Amino acid sequence: MRKILVTGAAGFIGYHLCERLLKDGHSVVGLDNINGYYDINLKLSRLKELGVEQISENQLSISKIHNEKFRFIKINLEDQINLDKLFEEENFNDVINLAAQAGVRYSIENPRVYVESNIVGFLNLMECMRKYGVNNLIFASSSSVYGNSSNTPFDENENVDKPISLYAATKKTNELIAHTYSHLFNIKTTGLRFFTVYGPWGRPDMAMFLFIDAIYNNKSIKVFNQGELSRDFTFIDDIINGITLILDKGNTHSENYKIYNLGNNKPVKLMSFIESIEKITGKEAIKEMLPMQQGDVNATWANVNQLITDFGYSPKVTIDEGVKSFVNWYKKYYKIS
């Protein structure tokens, strides 16, 4: 079994990944800065599910459920000194980087936060890997790097030099930095372009959460571009399966650096997504039809053939199944009868 550093461990995908890695028998150190971009209590609740209740700045906390198998540390990736100390004290086999300042629209209002977290923080992480001989990295990129490309489904070989949000630009920058370090220092690097991830414990700023929260609180939902959008909605279990397939097979792609799409390969129209939510909740949404948002894209659609060929990836969860799973979690978490 391996000792794995998971950054962004208090986040949506990070929490689910830690649960899966621990179930598979690995030793995990989770790292997160627990910033206030969205409800901190949700992040702390995820950590509590992992057995971590007491958190100290820059100090490892041991899980009450998993004991030494899961330890958590609150660190900013921008904090080069304490990040370096962590790598010096631990002998990581792998790093899975999910930490990032998320949100397309927030990046338009707060660009410096994205540069500091997503670029400076990522560079610090790569430097620690180089310095301490950690030679296997899996990192989160994003479907946003494709911008408003009309070439669907999106293919990894497509040129992605025209991002339309700063968030997308930082993710493209991560890919470039990772490629450089892979080439110069022989670090095996796999970048994953996630496509609209949803599911239990999801982020409150994402469409699924926003829509269901509004429906149960009798508020209107904002439907942008008059509903003429489509997304490759990907359930969290399929995302986690994709990551662990790559980890378990040891990044078996022949190149030192490779990018994969990680999605459902089945774009869903926004209005169909809303209809599924209405069917599962039994409540009709109050729709506020709005124009396109700045920085948003018309459609996303992942071509996942490379991931299928190299790792046998197979997304399985339908929209109705995924929505039902999220609704059940939401009602339990917020104590809705």
ABEGO torsion letter per residue (X at the ends): XBBBBBBGAABAAAAAAAAAAAAAGBBBBBBBAGBAABBAAAAAAAAAAAGBABBBBGBBBBBAAAEAABBBBBBBAABAAAAAAAAAABBBABBBBABBBBEAAAAAABAAAAAAAAAAAAAAAAAAAAAAGBABBBBBBBAAAAEABABOBBBAABBAABBABAAAAAAAAAAAAAAAAAAAAGBBBBBBBBBGBBEBGBBAABAAAAAAAAAAAGBBBBBBGGGBBBBBBBBAAAAAAAAAAAAAAGGABABABBBBBBBAGBBBBAAAAAAAAAAAAGBBBBBBBBBBBBGBBABBBBBAAAAAAAAGBBBABBAAAAAAAAAAAAAAAAGBX
